[in-house]
Amino acid sequence: MSHFLGPIRQLGFVVPDIEKAMQHWSEVMGVGPFFYNPRVPIEDYIFEGQSHEPHNSVALANSGYIQIELIQCRNAVPSCYKEFTDAGNWGLQHTACWSEDYDRDLAIMEERGFRVKMSGKVGEDGRFAYFDREAHPGTCIELSEVRGPKGRMFDMIRAAADGWDGQDRVRPFPDLSKI
């Protein structure tokens, strides 16, 4: 996959307790600091063609080049995450490639036979799409747009991880409208 969309930039883990997961990743794995949003404002959320209002908590941190995303679903809205946990799974649920030309990269995936199963938007220039696992056994593939504020936030999270001293391990998400 990375030869046509670029490198994998994020590993997304669905967890039953995001606070405990952040503690584990920071204290045991040395990853941090985590930027935590207890309710991610997802717009235009669609799962299998139906609109829903998810309540997901998300924490982001970097380990070098790779971003670690921790996700906890707070409601029973249909999603790729809920399908994953309903199947008895916890842990690595998706890998993500980041895109500065989302429309082109989405077209590439669709031309290769991938079908969008879940999509939405977080802030300006922050669209995302998860593709059906049937074309790729195991974890889902996410295409994540990283132009504008969302991309600048991801750069800030990576910079915060460089030389992190283990202090102040959980921080609030920045306001995307001010980045």
C-alpha positions in Angstrom: 0.0 0.0 0.0 2.6 2.6 0.9 4.1 2.6 -2.6 1.0 4.5 -3.9 -0.2 6.4 -0.8 3.1 7.0 1.0 4.2 5.6 4.3 1.9 4.4 7.1 1.9 7.3 9.6 -0.6 6.2 12.2 -1.5 3.0 14.2 -5.0 3.2 15.7 -5.8 1.1 18.7 -9.4 0.7 20.0 -9.3 0.4 23.8 -11.8 -0.3 26.5 -10.4 2.3 28.9 -8.5 5.2 27.3 -7.1 6.6 30.5 -5.5 3.3 31.4 -4.3 2.9 27.8 -2.6 6.4 27.9 -1.0 5.4 31.3 0.3 2.1 29.8 1.7 3.7 26.7 3.4 6.5 28.5 4.7 4.6 31.6 5.5 1.2 30.1 6.2 2.1 26.4 7.6 5.6 27.0 5.4 7.2 24.4 4.0 10.6 24.9 2.8 13.1 25.7 -0.7 12.3 24.7 -3.1 14.9 23.4 -6.6 13.9 24.7 -10.0 14.9 23.4 -12.8 13.3 25.4 -15.4 14.0 22.6 -14.0 14.4 19.1 -16.3 16.7 17.1 -16.8 14.6 14.0 -18.8 16.2 11.2 -20.5 14.5 8.3 -20.1 11.0 9.9 -21.3 8.2 7.6 -21.1 4.5 8.3 -22.4 2.1 5.6 -24.3 4.9 3.9 -26.1 6.0 7.1 -25.5 9.2 9.1 -24.8 8.9 12.9 -23.5 11.0 15.8 -20.6 9.1 17.3 -19.1 10.0 20.7 -15.5 8.9 20.6 -12.7 9.8 22.9 -9.3 10.0 21.2 -5.7 10.4 22.4 -2.8 11.0 20.1 1.0 10.8 20.7 4.0 10.0 18.5 6.7 7.4 18.8 9.2 8.8 16.3 7.6 9.1 12.9 4.6 7.0 13.8 1.5 8.4 15.5 -0.3 6.3 18.1 -4.0 6.9 18.2 -6.1 5.5 21.1 -9.8 5.4 20.6 -12.6 4.6 23.1 -16.2 4.5 21.8 -18.5 6.2 24.4 -21.8 5.3 22.6 -23.2 2.4 20.6 -23.2 4.2 17.2 -22.3 1.8 14.3 -18.7 2.2 13.3 -15.6 0.2 12.2 -14.5 0.5 15.8 -17.7 -1.0 17.2 -17.6 -3.9 14.6 -14.1 -4.6 15.8 -15.0 -4.7 19.5 -18.3 -6.6 18.8 -16.1 -9.3 17.2 -14.3 -9.6 20.6 -11.2 -7.6 19.6 -9.2 -4.8 21.3 -6.0 -3.3 20.1 -4.7 -2.4 16.7 -7.8 -1.7 14.6 -6.4 0.4 11.7 -3.3 1.7 9.9 -3.5 5.2 8.4 -1.8 7.0 5.5 -1.9 10.7 5.6 -2.9 12.7 2.5 -2.4 16.3 1.3 -4.4 15.4 -1.8 -7.3 13.6 -0.4 -9.5 13.5 -3.5 -6.7 12.0 -5.6 -5.8 9.4 -3.0 -9.4 8.5 -2.4 -9.8 7.9 -6.1 -6.6 5.8 -6.2 -8.1 3.6 -3.4 -11.4 3.2 -5.1 -9.8 2.4 -8.5 -7.9 -0.4 -6.7 -11.2 -1.8 -5.5 -11.4 -0.5 -2.0 -14.8 0.5 -0.7 -15.4 3.3 1.8 -17.1 1.9 4.8 -16.9 4.8 7.3 -16.1 8.5 6.7 -16.3 11.9 8.2 -14.5 15.1 8.9 -12.7 16.6 11.9 -12.2 20.4 11.4 -11.3 22.1 8.1 -9.3 19.9 5.7 -9.7 16.9 8.0 -11.6 14.4 6.1 -11.1 10.7 6.7 -12.2 7.4 5.2 -12.0 3.8 6.5 -12.0 1.1 3.9 -13.8 -2.2 4.1 -11.6 -4.9 5.6 -12.7 -7.5 3.0 -10.2 -6.1 0.5 -7.5 -6.2 3.2 -7.7 -8.9 5.9 -6.9 -7.8 9.4 -6.9 -4.2 10.3 -8.8 -1.5 8.4 -6.9 1.0 6.2 -7.7 4.7 6.9 -7.0 7.6 4.5 -6.6 10.8 6.6 -6.5 14.3 5.1 -3.8 16.3 6.8 -3.9 19.7 5.2 -4.6 22.8 7.2 -5.3 22.8 10.9 -5.4 19.0 11.4 -2.0 18.6 9.7 -0.5 21.4 11.8 -1.9 19.7 14.9 -0.3 16.4 13.9 3.1 18.3 13.4 2.7 19.8 16.8 2.1 16.4 18.4 5.1 15.0 16.8 7.3 17.9 17.9 6.0 17.5 21.5 7.2 13.9 21.5 10.7 14.8 20.4 12.8 14.9 23.6 9.7 14.4 25.8 10.9 14.1 29.4 7.9 11.9 30.7 6.3 14.9 32.5 2.8 16.3 31.7 1.9 13.0 30.0 -1.8 13.9 29.1 -2.6 17.3 27.5 -5.8 18.7 26.0 -6.3 18.7 22.3 -5.5 22.1 20.8 -8.4 24.1 19.4 -8.2 23.4 15.6 -9.8 26.7 14.8 -6.7 28.4 16.4 -4.0 26.4 14.8 
